[in-house]
């Protein structure tokens, strides 16, 4: 049975810090909510809240809120598309 120290290969650097991992999240530039979540987590890490489990906990709440907002916005977009399709269908019938 091997230990963590035995598993590391010579020349391997130390594992990345929690801040390095979070900073490396590939968040698209236009995703303002996701960027804000990542930046808030990085601020918390800078203040000493760098336990990986705590970082995960800090990320989950804002992500659930963001998903909920997206669901509401998607439902509204679907309603608007349905209304536009009804208008378009009505114009086709009138011709």
Buried (B, 14 or more C-beta within 10 A) or exposed (E): EEEEEEEEEEEEEEEEEBBEEBBEEEBEEEEEBBBEBBEEBBEBBEEEBBEEEBBEEBBEEBEEEBEEEEEEEEEEEEEEEEEEEEEEEEEEEEE
